[in-house]
Amino acid sequence: MYLKEKEMSNIALEFGSNLFGKLKPDIKNRLQNVINFPSQKSWENTHTIILNKKRFTTLWQAVCKVDPTFQITRRSGKDWDRIPSKKILIKAINTAVFKGDTKEDLN
């Protein structure tokens, strides 16, 4: 059985965690917003969210892992060169949440 993209992201968000435990509804809503409407504003509002407390993996780190061409630095106050696509965001979140328990999983 294949899951639709929306179902995949919803499931991953339910299992995501940060330093305070499971992701709170407002955090999940912000992440769902960047998935549904990727933009400078939504990406800026979510790129530092921790998705996996065991690895302290942020959304930005997860995106860089699944898309090695994504920028790894950004000057303060400057726009992002590009915003990750919906497909990349979903893949990054799923990878960070479900495959990010050990360093080897993310390599």
KETIZA-460458 format. One record per atom (N, C-alpha, C, O): residue in three letters; residue number from 1; x, y, z; atom name. Coordinates in nm, 4 decimals. Layout:
N
<atom ALA,NUM,<X,Y,Z>,CA>
...
//
This chain:
107
<atom MET,1,<0.0832,-0.1172,0.0000>,N>
<atom MET,1,<0.0000,0.0000,0.0000>,CA>
<atom MET,1,<0.0885,0.1246,0.0000>,C>
<atom MET,1,<0.1815,0.1355,0.0799>,O>
<atom TYR,2,<0.0597,0.2163,-0.0880>,N>
<atom TYR,2,<0.1364,0.3391,-0.0977>,CA>
<atom TYR,2,<0.0607,0.4524,-0.0294>,C>
<atom TYR,2,<-0.0603,0.4675,-0.0463>,O>
<atom LEU,3,<0.1334,0.5307,0.0471>,N>
<atom LEU,3,<0.0731,0.6448,0.1140>,CA>
<atom LEU,3,<0.0879,0.7688,0.0276>,C>
<atom LEU,3,<0.1891,0.7865,-0.0403>,O>
<atom LYS,4,<-0.0122,0.8536,0.0302>,N>
<atom LYS,4,<-0.0043,0.9808,-0.0395>,CA>
<atom LYS,4,<0.0930,1.0711,0.0360>,C>
<atom LYS,4,<0.1203,1.0501,0.1542>,O>
<atom GLU,5,<0.1452,1.1730,-0.0352>,N>
<atom GLU,5,<0.2424,1.2637,0.0272>,CA>
<atom GLU,5,<0.1886,1.3238,0.1562>,C>
<atom GLU,5,<0.2601,1.3291,0.2563>,O>
<atom LYS,6,<0.0639,1.3690,0.1553>,N>
<atom LYS,6,<0.0071,1.4321,0.2744>,CA>
<atom LYS,6,<0.0030,1.3338,0.3904>,C>
<atom LYS,6,<0.0339,1.3705,0.5038>,O>
<atom GLU,7,<-0.0349,1.2091,0.3632>,N>
<atom GLU,7,<-0.0391,1.1085,0.4689>,CA>
<atom GLU,7,<0.1009,1.0818,0.5235>,C>
<atom GLU,7,<0.1191,1.0656,0.6442>,O>
<atom MET,8,<0.1998,1.0773,0.4339>,N>
<atom MET,8,<0.3372,1.0531,0.4762>,CA>
<atom MET,8,<0.3853,1.1627,0.5694>,C>
<atom MET,8,<0.4461,1.1347,0.6727>,O>
<atom SER,9,<0.3581,1.2881,0.5333>,N>
<atom SER,9,<0.4051,1.3982,0.6176>,CA>
<atom SER,9,<0.3297,1.4014,0.7495>,C>
<atom SER,9,<0.3893,1.4296,0.8534>,O>
<atom ASN,10,<0.2001,1.3733,0.7479>,N>
<atom ASN,10,<0.1225,1.3716,0.8721>,CA>
<atom ASN,10,<0.1724,1.2649,0.9675>,C>
<atom ASN,10,<0.1832,1.2894,1.0877>,O>
<atom ILE,11,<0.2027,1.1477,0.9162>,N>
<atom ILE,11,<0.2527,1.0385,1.0003>,CA>
<atom ILE,11,<0.3878,1.0765,1.0591>,C>
<atom ILE,11,<0.4108,1.0582,1.1787>,O>
<atom ALA,12,<0.4764,1.1287,0.9768>,N>
<atom ALA,12,<0.6088,1.1675,1.0256>,CA>
<atom ALA,12,<0.5978,1.2757,1.1327>,C>
<atom ALA,12,<0.6689,1.2706,1.2330>,O>
<atom LEU,13,<0.5103,1.3726,1.1126>,N>
<atom LEU,13,<0.4953,1.4794,1.2111>,CA>
<atom LEU,13,<0.4439,1.4264,1.3441>,C>
<atom LEU,13,<0.4775,1.4805,1.4495>,O>
<atom GLU,14,<0.3631,1.3214,1.3402>,N>
<atom GLU,14,<0.3133,1.2622,1.4642>,CA>
<atom GLU,14,<0.4254,1.1956,1.5444>,C>
<atom GLU,14,<0.4173,1.1872,1.6670>,O>
<atom PHE,15,<0.5288,1.1488,1.4765>,N>
<atom PHE,15,<0.6391,1.0800,1.5438>,CA>
<atom PHE,15,<0.7599,1.1707,1.5669>,C>
<atom PHE,15,<0.8569,1.1293,1.6304>,O>
<atom GLY,16,<0.7553,1.2925,1.5165>,N>
<atom GLY,16,<0.8639,1.3863,1.5366>,CA>
<atom GLY,16,<0.8757,1.4252,1.6833>,C>
<atom GLY,16,<0.7797,1.4153,1.7597>,O>
<atom SER,17,<0.9953,1.4697,1.7211>,N>
<atom SER,17,<1.0174,1.5081,1.8612>,CA>
<atom SER,17,<1.1237,1.6164,1.8691>,C>
<atom SER,17,<1.2119,1.6266,1.7839>,O>
<atom ASN,18,<1.1124,1.6966,1.9738>,N>
<atom ASN,18,<1.2148,1.7966,2.0004>,CA>
<atom ASN,18,<1.2575,1.7838,2.1467>,C>
<atom ASN,18,<1.2262,1.6836,2.2111>,O>
<atom LEU,19,<1.3256,1.8797,2.1982>,N>
<atom LEU,19,<1.3770,1.8697,2.3345>,CA>
<atom LEU,19,<1.2672,1.8629,2.4403>,C>
<atom LEU,19,<1.2926,1.8226,2.5538>,O>
<atom PHE,20,<1.1468,1.9015,2.4040>,N>
<atom PHE,20,<1.0342,1.8992,2.4975>,CA>
<atom PHE,20,<0.9457,1.7764,2.4814>,C>
<atom PHE,20,<0.8434,1.7649,2.5490>,O>
<atom GLY,21,<0.9831,1.6850,2.3935>,N>
<atom GLY,21,<0.9033,1.5647,2.3690>,CA>
<atom GLY,21,<0.8411,1.5682,2.2307>,C>
<atom GLY,21,<0.9007,1.6189,2.1356>,O>
<atom LYS,22,<0.7199,1.5134,2.2204>,N>
<atom LYS,22,<0.6503,1.5125,2.0912>,CA>
<atom LYS,22,<0.6282,1.6548,2.0427>,C>
<atom LYS,22,<0.6147,1.7478,2.1223>,O>
<atom LEU,23,<0.6248,1.6705,1.9101>,N>
<atom LEU,23,<0.6023,1.8030,1.8540>,CA>
<atom LEU,23,<0.4635,1.8530,1.8922>,C>
<atom LEU,23,<0.3646,1.7810,1.8790>,O>
<atom LYS,24,<0.4573,1.9745,1.9388>,N>
<atom LYS,24,<0.3310,2.0365,1.9787>,CA>
<atom LYS,24,<0.2500,2.0732,1.8535>,C>
<atom LYS,24,<0.3068,2.0892,1.7455>,O>
<atom PRO,25,<0.1178,2.0864,1.8682>,N>
<atom PRO,25,<0.0334,2.1187,1.7526>,CA>
<atom PRO,25,<0.0773,2.2443,1.6765>,C>
<atom PRO,25,<0.0710,2.2458,1.5535>,O>
<atom ASP,26,<0.1213,2.3487,1.7456>,N>
<atom ASP,26,<0.1619,2.4698,1.6739>,CA>
<atom ASP,26,<0.2866,2.4454,1.5887>,C>
<atom ASP,26,<0.2998,2.5033,1.4809>,O>
<atom ILE,27,<0.3771,2.3611,1.6355>,N>
<atom ILE,27,<0.4974,2.3268,1.5585>,CA>
<atom ILE,27,<0.4573,2.2435,1.4362>,C>
<atom ILE,27,<0.5044,2.2684,1.3252>,O>
<atom LYS,28,<0.3704,2.1449,1.4576>,N>
<atom LYS,28,<0.3251,2.0621,1.3452>,CA>
<atom LYS,28,<0.2522,2.1468,1.2415>,C>
<atom LYS,28,<0.2667,2.1241,1.1214>,O>
<atom ASN,29,<0.1743,2.2439,1.2870>,N>
<atom ASN,29,<0.1036,2.3328,1.1940>,CA>
<atom ASN,29,<0.2010,2.4168,1.1124>,C>
<atom ASN,29,<0.1810,2.4362,0.9924>,O>
<atom ARG,30,<0.3053,2.4663,1.1762>,N>
<atom ARG,30,<0.4066,2.5440,1.1037>,CA>
<atom ARG,30,<0.4762,2.4573,0.9992>,C>
<atom ARG,30,<0.5001,2.5020,0.8870>,O>
<atom LEU,31,<0.5089,2.3331,1.0358>,N>
<atom LEU,31,<0.5735,2.2420,0.9409>,CA>
<atom LEU,31,<0.4792,2.2067,0.8259>,C>
<atom LEU,31,<0.5212,2.2017,0.7103>,O>
<atom GLN,32,<0.3533,2.1826,0.8571>,N>
<atom GLN,32,<0.2570,2.1511,0.7509>,CA>
<atom GLN,32,<0.2400,2.2709,0.6579>,C>
<atom GLN,32,<0.2202,2.2544,0.5375>,O>
<atom ASN,33,<0.2476,2.3909,0.7138>,N>
<atom ASN,33,<0.2351,2.5118,0.6330>,CA>
<atom ASN,33,<0.3501,2.5245,0.5336>,C>
<atom ASN,33,<0.3277,2.5591,0.4176>,O>
<atom VAL,34,<0.4727,2.4971,0.5773>,N>
<atom VAL,34,<0.5851,2.5076,0.4840>,CA>
<atom VAL,34,<0.5764,2.3983,0.3769>,C>
<atom VAL,34,<0.6185,2.4197,0.2632>,O>
<atom ILE,35,<0.5225,2.2824,0.4125>,N>
<atom ILE,35,<0.5038,2.1767,0.3129>,CA>
<atom ILE,35,<0.4002,2.2203,0.2094>,C>
<atom ILE,35,<0.4213,2.2057,0.0890>,O>
<atom ASN,36,<0.2897,2.2732,0.2570>,N>
<atom ASN,36,<0.1796,2.3118,0.1672>,CA>
<atom ASN,36,<0.2094,2.4391,0.0887>,C>
<atom ASN,36,<0.1678,2.4530,-0.0263>,O>
<atom PHE,37,<0.2819,2.5321,0.1516>,N>
<atom PHE,37,<0.3073,2.6625,0.0901>,CA>
<atom PHE,37,<0.4531,2.7036,0.1091>,C>
<atom PHE,37,<0.4821,2.7958,0.1853>,O>
<atom PRO,38,<0.5451,2.6354,0.0400>,N>
<atom PRO,38,<0.6866,2.6706,0.0558>,CA>
<atom PRO,38,<0.7121,2.8139,0.0071>,C>
<atom PRO,38,<0.6813,2.8481,-0.1070>,O>
<atom SER,39,<0.7679,2.8956,0.0941>,N>
<atom SER,39,<0.7986,3.0344,0.0599>,CA>
<atom SER,39,<0.9117,3.0818,0.1505>,C>
<atom SER,39,<0.9485,3.0137,0.2462>,O>
<atom GLN,40,<0.9659,3.1982,0.1196>,N>
<atom GLN,40,<1.0702,3.2551,0.2059>,CA>
<atom GLN,40,<1.0189,3.2648,0.3496>,C>
<atom GLN,40,<1.0892,3.2281,0.4437>,O>
<atom LYS,41,<0.8971,3.3140,0.3658>,N>
<atom LYS,41,<0.8416,3.3362,0.4992>,CA>
<atom LYS,41,<0.8195,3.2046,0.5744>,C>
<atom LYS,41,<0.8592,3.1919,0.6903>,O>
<atom SER,42,<0.7557,3.1060,0.5083>,N>
<atom SER,42,<0.7274,2.9796,0.5775>,CA>
<atom SER,42,<0.8556,2.9016,0.6063>,C>
<atom SER,42,<0.8661,2.8368,0.7105>,O>
<atom TRP,43,<0.9531,2.9072,0.5152>,N>
<atom TRP,43,<1.0809,2.8390,0.5373>,CA>
<atom TRP,43,<1.1567,2.9070,0.6518>,C>
<atom TRP,43,<1.2130,2.8389,0.7376>,O>
<atom GLU,44,<1.1584,3.0380,0.6537>,N>
<atom GLU,44,<1.2256,3.1118,0.7610>,CA>
<atom GLU,44,<1.1639,3.0776,0.8965>,C>
<atom GLU,44,<1.2337,3.0746,0.9979>,O>
<atom ASN,45,<1.0344,3.0520,0.8979>,N>
<atom ASN,45,<0.9602,3.0218,1.0203>,CA>
<atom ASN,45,<0.9789,2.8773,1.0676>,C>
<atom ASN,45,<0.9358,2.8432,1.1777>,O>
<atom THR,46,<1.0418,2.7923,0.9870>,N>
<atom THR,46,<1.0488,2.6501,1.0220>,CA>
<atom THR,46,<1.1873,2.5875,1.0123>,C>
<atom THR,46,<1.2080,2.4794,1.0673>,O>
<atom HIS,47,<1.2811,2.6493,0.9461>,N>
<atom HIS,47,<1.4079,2.5809,0.9156>,CA>
<atom HIS,47,<1.4860,2.5376,1.0396>,C>
<atom HIS,47,<1.5677,2.4460,1.0307>,O>
<atom THR,48,<1.4633,2.6007,1.1545>,N>
<atom THR,48,<1.5379,2.5653,1.2750>,CA>
<atom THR,48,<1.4626,2.4694,1.3678>,C>
<atom THR,48,<1.5115,2.4370,1.4761>,O>
<atom ILE,49,<1.3457,2.4248,1.3265>,N>
<atom ILE,49,<1.2681,2.3332,1.4108>,CA>
<atom ILE,49,<1.3390,2.1976,1.4194>,C>
<atom ILE,49,<1.3780,2.1402,1.3177>,O>
<atom ILE,50,<1.3545,2.1484,1.5403>,N>
<atom ILE,50,<1.4136,2.0156,1.5622>,CA>
<atom ILE,50,<1.3069,1.9106,1.5346>,C>
<atom ILE,50,<1.1956,1.9180,1.5868>,O>
<atom LEU,51,<1.3424,1.8128,1.4518>,N>
<atom LEU,51,<1.2498,1.7065,1.4131>,CA>
<atom LEU,51,<1.2753,1.5763,1.4876>,C>
<atom LEU,51,<1.1856,1.4932,1.5020>,O>
<atom ASN,52,<1.3983,1.5594,1.5349>,N>
<atom ASN,52,<1.4362,1.4351,1.6009>,CA>
<atom ASN,52,<1.5251,1.4682,1.7199>,C>
<atom ASN,52,<1.6402,1.5083,1.7026>,O>
<atom LYS,53,<1.4721,1.4516,1.8405>,N>
<atom LYS,53,<1.5467,1.4916,1.9607>,CA>
<atom LYS,53,<1.6687,1.4046,1.9868>,C>
<atom LYS,53,<1.7622,1.4490,2.0534>,O>
<atom LYS,54,<1.6701,1.2830,1.9366>,N>
<atom LYS,54,<1.7862,1.1963,1.9586>,CA>
<atom LYS,54,<1.9082,1.2449,1.8828>,C>
<atom LYS,54,<2.0217,1.2255,1.9263>,O>
<atom ARG,55,<1.8839,1.3082,1.7691>,N>
<atom ARG,55,<1.9945,1.3551,1.6850>,CA>
<atom ARG,55,<2.0006,1.5070,1.6783>,C>
<atom ARG,55,<2.0924,1.5615,1.6170>,O>
<atom PHE,56,<1.9061,1.5766,1.7392>,N>
<atom PHE,56,<1.8964,1.7227,1.7305>,CA>
<atom PHE,56,<1.8934,1.7675,1.5850>,C>
<atom PHE,56,<1.9544,1.8681,1.5489>,O>
<atom THR,57,<1.8226,1.6928,1.5026>,N>
<atom THR,57,<1.8159,1.7208,1.3592>,CA>
<atom THR,57,<1.7107,1.8276,1.3313>,C>
<atom THR,57,<1.5927,1.8097,1.3617>,O>
<atom THR,58,<1.7551,1.9391,1.2731>,N>
<atom THR,58,<1.6618,2.0445,1.2350>,CA>
<atom THR,58,<1.6093,2.0184,1.0940>,C>
<atom THR,58,<1.6634,1.9363,1.0199>,O>
<atom LEU,59,<1.5043,2.0889,1.0594>,N>
<atom LEU,59,<1.4502,2.0763,0.9246>,CA>
<atom LEU,59,<1.5554,2.1145,0.8215>,C>
<atom LEU,59,<1.5681,2.0473,0.7191>,O>
<atom TRP,60,<1.6298,2.2195,0.8460>,N>
<atom TRP,60,<1.7343,2.2623,0.7526>,CA>
<atom TRP,60,<1.8392,2.1529,0.7346>,C>
<atom TRP,60,<1.8776,2.1227,0.6217>,O>
<atom GLN,61,<1.8858,2.0934,0.8437>,N>
<atom GLN,61,<1.9840,1.9852,0.8339>,CA>
<atom GLN,61,<1.9270,1.8669,0.7566>,C>
<atom GLN,61,<1.9966,1.8053,0.6758>,O>
<atom ALA,62,<1.8009,1.8357,0.7816>,N>
<atom ALA,62,<1.7371,1.7235,0.7126>,CA>
<atom ALA,62,<1.7270,1.7508,0.5628>,C>
<atom ALA,62,<1.7494,1.6611,0.4815>,O>
<atom VAL,63,<1.6934,1.8737,0.5265>,N>
<atom VAL,63,<1.6862,1.9096,0.3843>,CA>
<atom VAL,63,<1.8241,1.8976,0.3205>,C>
<atom VAL,63,<1.8363,1.8437,0.2105>,O>
<atom CYS,64,<1.9265,1.9462,0.3867>,N>
<atom CYS,64,<2.0635,1.9368,0.3329>,CA>
<atom CYS,64,<2.1060,1.7911,0.3138>,C>
<atom CYS,64,<2.1816,1.7593,0.2219>,O>
<atom LYS,65,<2.0572,1.7037,0.4006>,N>
<atom LYS,65,<2.0937,1.5618,0.3912>,CA>
<atom LYS,65,<2.0316,1.4964,0.2680>,C>
<atom LYS,65,<2.0966,1.4155,0.2018>,O>
<atom VAL,66,<1.9069,1.5305,0.2368>,N>
<atom VAL,66,<1.8412,1.4671,0.1217>,CA>
<atom VAL,66,<1.8649,1.5450,-0.0081>,C>
<atom VAL,66,<1.8437,1.4919,-0.1172>,O>
<atom ASP,67,<1.9086,1.6702,0.0035>,N>
<atom ASP,67,<1.9402,1.7514,-0.1138>,CA>
<atom ASP,67,<2.0764,1.8170,-0.0913>,C>
<atom ASP,67,<2.0842,1.9295,-0.0420>,O>
<atom PRO,68,<2.1842,1.7459,-0.1278>,N>
<atom PRO,68,<2.3193,1.7964,-0.1026>,CA>
<atom PRO,68,<2.3503,1.9290,-0.1720>,C>
<atom PRO,68,<2.4496,1.9934,-0.1383>,O>
<atom THR,69,<2.2675,1.9714,-0.2683>,N>
<atom THR,69,<2.2914,2.0986,-0.3362>,CA>
<atom THR,69,<2.2280,2.2160,-0.2615>,C>
<atom THR,69,<2.2469,2.3313,-0.3000>,O>
<atom PHE,70,<2.1530,2.1872,-0.1549>,N>
<atom PHE,70,<2.0885,2.2952,-0.0812>,CA>
<atom PHE,70,<2.1937,2.3711,0.0002>,C>
<atom PHE,70,<2.2885,2.3118,0.0518>,O>
<atom GLN,71,<2.1758,2.5008,0.0106>,N>
<atom GLN,71,<2.2749,2.5842,0.0784>,CA>
<atom GLN,71,<2.2915,2.5454,0.2251>,C>
<atom GLN,71,<2.1945,2.5192,0.2962>,O>
<atom ILE,72,<2.4177,2.5427,0.2679>,N>
<atom ILE,72,<2.4480,2.5035,0.4057>,CA>
<atom ILE,72,<2.4800,2.6249,0.4935>,C>
<atom ILE,72,<2.4965,2.6113,0.6147>,O>
<atom THR,73,<2.4887,2.7426,0.4326>,N>
<atom THR,73,<2.5092,2.8657,0.5080>,CA>
<atom THR,73,<2.4164,2.9725,0.4523>,C>
<atom THR,73,<2.3686,2.9644,0.3391>,O>
<atom ARG,74,<2.3926,3.0739,0.5369>,N>
<atom ARG,74,<2.3130,3.1875,0.4915>,CA>
<atom ARG,74,<2.3528,3.3085,0.5741>,C>
<atom ARG,74,<2.3634,3.3009,0.6965>,O>
<atom ARG,75,<2.3744,3.4178,0.5074>,N>
<atom ARG,75,<2.4082,3.5411,0.5781>,CA>
<atom ARG,75,<2.2840,3.5959,0.6464>,C>
<atom ARG,75,<2.1757,3.5977,0.5880>,O>
<atom SER,76,<2.2999,3.6393,0.7673>,N>
<atom SER,76,<2.1901,3.6937,0.8449>,CA>
<atom SER,76,<2.1242,3.8097,0.7709>,C>
<atom SER,76,<2.1917,3.8972,0.7167>,O>
<atom GLY,77,<1.9930,3.8085,0.7699>,N>
<atom GLY,77,<1.9179,3.9157,0.7059>,CA>
<atom GLY,77,<1.8998,3.9012,0.5568>,C>
<atom GLY,77,<1.8317,3.9830,0.4950>,O>
<atom LYS,78,<1.9589,3.7995,0.4973>,N>
<atom LYS,78,<1.9472,3.7765,0.3530>,CA>
<atom LYS,78,<1.8413,3.6704,0.3248>,C>
<atom LYS,78,<1.8176,3.5820,0.4072>,O>
<atom ASP,79,<1.7772,3.6796,0.2073>,N>
<atom ASP,79,<1.6834,3.5760,0.1655>,CA>
<atom ASP,79,<1.7574,3.4474,0.1337>,C>
<atom ASP,79,<1.8768,3.4479,0.1038>,O>
<atom TRP,80,<1.6848,3.3389,0.1407>,N>
<atom TRP,80,<1.7390,3.2098,0.1002>,CA>
<atom TRP,80,<1.7560,3.2096,-0.0505>,C>
<atom TRP,80,<1.6765,3.2696,-0.1230>,O>
<atom ASP,81,<1.8616,3.1409,-0.0982>,N>
<atom ASP,81,<1.8844,3.1308,-0.2424>,CA>
<atom ASP,81,<1.7664,3.0622,-0.3104>,C>
<atom ASP,81,<1.7254,3.1000,-0.4201>,O>
<atom ARG,82,<1.7135,2.9622,-0.2440>,N>
<atom ARG,82,<1.5948,2.8909,-0.2919>,CA>
<atom ARG,82,<1.5259,2.8258,-0.1729>,C>
<atom ARG,82,<1.5830,2.8136,-0.0645>,O>
<atom ILE,83,<1.4050,2.7853,-0.1953>,N>
<atom ILE,83,<1.3243,2.7217,-0.0917>,CA>
<atom ILE,83,<1.3063,2.5751,-0.1319>,C>
<atom ILE,83,<1.2806,2.5467,-0.2489>,O>
<atom PRO,84,<1.3192,2.4821,-0.0376>,N>
<atom PRO,84,<1.3003,2.3418,-0.0753>,CA>
<atom PRO,84,<1.1575,2.3154,-0.1230>,C>
<atom PRO,84,<1.0618,2.3760,-0.0746>,O>
<atom SER,85,<1.1458,2.2255,-0.2168>,N>
<atom SER,85,<1.0148,2.1890,-0.2721>,CA>
<atom SER,85,<0.9362,2.1045,-0.1726>,C>
<atom SER,85,<0.9910,2.0537,-0.0748>,O>
<atom LYS,86,<0.8099,2.0908,-0.1989>,N>
<atom LYS,86,<0.7225,2.0068,-0.1159>,CA>
<atom LYS,86,<0.7776,1.8641,-0.1086>,C>
<atom LYS,86,<0.7823,1.8039,-0.0013>,O>
<atom LYS,87,<0.8186,1.8119,-0.2217>,N>
<atom LYS,87,<0.8719,1.6757,-0.2275>,CA>
<atom LYS,87,<0.9967,1.6609,-0.1402>,C>
<atom LYS,87,<1.0096,1.5636,-0.0659>,O>
<atom ILE,88,<1.0876,1.7566,-0.1494>,N>
<atom ILE,88,<1.2109,1.7522,-0.0691>,CA>
<atom ILE,88,<1.1778,1.7665,0.0787>,C>
<atom ILE,88,<1.2351,1.6958,0.1616>,O>
<atom LEU,89,<1.0874,1.8557,0.1129>,N>
<atom LEU,89,<1.0492,1.8741,0.2532>,CA>
<atom LEU,89,<0.9921,1.7462,0.3128>,C>
<atom LEU,89,<1.0286,1.7078,0.4239>,O>
<atom ILE,90,<0.9037,1.6808,0.2406>,N>
<atom ILE,90,<0.8441,1.5564,0.2907>,CA>
<atom ILE,90,<0.9508,1.4490,0.3069>,C>
<atom ILE,90,<0.9540,1.3789,0.4081>,O>
<atom LYS,91,<1.0381,1.4360,0.2075>,N>
<atom LYS,91,<1.1453,1.3371,0.2164>,CA>
<atom LYS,91,<1.2377,1.3676,0.3335>,C>
<atom LYS,91,<1.2792,1.2767,0.4054>,O>
<atom ALA,92,<1.2699,1.4943,0.3526>,N>
<atom ALA,92,<1.3594,1.5341,0.4614>,CA>
<atom ALA,92,<1.2971,1.5045,0.5976>,C>
<atom ALA,92,<1.3640,1.4515,0.6862>,O>
<atom ILE,93,<1.1710,1.5382,0.6141>,N>
<atom ILE,93,<1.1037,1.5139,0.7416>,CA>
<atom ILE,93,<1.0960,1.3649,0.7699>,C>
<atom ILE,93,<1.1258,1.3213,0.8811>,O>
<atom ASN,94,<1.0568,1.2875,0.6718>,N>
<atom ASN,94,<1.0488,1.1428,0.6905>,CA>
<atom ASN,94,<1.1849,1.0828,0.7230>,C>
<atom ASN,94,<1.1955,0.9968,0.8105>,O>
<atom THR,95,<1.2883,1.1272,0.6539>,N>
<atom THR,95,<1.4226,1.0760,0.6795>,CA>
<atom THR,95,<1.4680,1.1111,0.8208>,C>
<atom THR,95,<1.5217,1.0264,0.8922>,O>
<atom ALA,96,<1.4463,1.2358,0.8607>,N>
<atom ALA,96,<1.4895,1.2782,0.9945>,CA>
<atom ALA,96,<1.4144,1.2053,1.1046>,C>
<atom ALA,96,<1.4736,1.1669,1.2054>,O>
<atom VAL,97,<1.2852,1.1862,1.0860>,N>
<atom VAL,97,<1.2033,1.1248,1.1906>,CA>
<atom VAL,97,<1.2214,0.9736,1.1958>,C>
<atom VAL,97,<1.2388,0.9170,1.3037>,O>
<atom PHE,98,<1.2175,0.9080,1.0808>,N>
<atom PHE,98,<1.2166,0.7623,1.0790>,CA>
<atom PHE,98,<1.3537,0.6988,1.0596>,C>
<atom PHE,98,<1.3725,0.5823,1.0948>,O>
<atom LYS,99,<1.4492,0.7718,1.0050>,N>
<atom LYS,99,<1.5812,0.7134,0.9808>,CA>
<atom LYS,99,<1.6903,0.7889,1.0549>,C>
<atom LYS,99,<1.8089,0.7671,1.0304>,O>
<atom GLY,100,<1.6513,0.8763,1.1440>,N>
<atom GLY,100,<1.7499,0.9621,1.2068>,CA>
<atom GLY,100,<1.7864,0.9243,1.3486>,C>
<atom GLY,100,<1.8360,1.0087,1.4231>,O>
<atom ASP,101,<1.7636,0.8011,1.3882>,N>
<atom ASP,101,<1.7938,0.7628,1.5257>,CA>
<atom ASP,101,<1.9419,0.7388,1.5497>,C>
<atom ASP,101,<1.9889,0.7481,1.6631>,O>
<atom THR,102,<2.0145,0.7084,1.4454>,N>
<atom THR,102,<2.1583,0.6887,1.4609>,CA>
<atom THR,102,<2.2307,0.7652,1.3505>,C>
<atom THR,102,<2.1732,0.7970,1.2464>,O>
<atom LYS,103,<2.3561,0.7934,1.3754>,N>
<atom LYS,103,<2.4347,0.8675,1.2761>,CA>
<atom LYS,103,<2.4423,0.7904,1.1452>,C>
<atom LYS,103,<2.4380,0.8502,1.0378>,O>
<atom GLU,104,<2.4534,0.6591,1.1530>,N>
<atom GLU,104,<2.4651,0.5786,1.0322>,CA>
<atom GLU,104,<2.3410,0.5886,0.9454>,C>
<atom GLU,104,<2.3503,0.5834,0.8227>,O>
<atom ASP,105,<2.2234,0.6031,1.0089>,N>
<atom ASP,105,<2.0995,0.6128,0.9320>,CA>
<atom ASP,105,<2.0959,0.7349,0.8425>,C>
<atom ASP,105,<2.0391,0.7297,0.7334>,O>
<atom LEU,106,<2.1557,0.8450,0.8868>,N>
<atom LEU,106,<2.1522,0.9676,0.8081>,CA>
<atom LEU,106,<2.2658,0.9763,0.7079>,C>
<atom LEU,106,<2.2638,1.0630,0.6205>,O>
<atom ASN,107,<2.3644,0.8890,0.7183>,N>
<atom ASN,107,<2.4765,0.8909,0.6236>,CA>
<atom ASN,107,<2.4460,0.8101,0.5014>,C>
<atom ASN,107,<2.5293,0.8007,0.4112>,O>
//
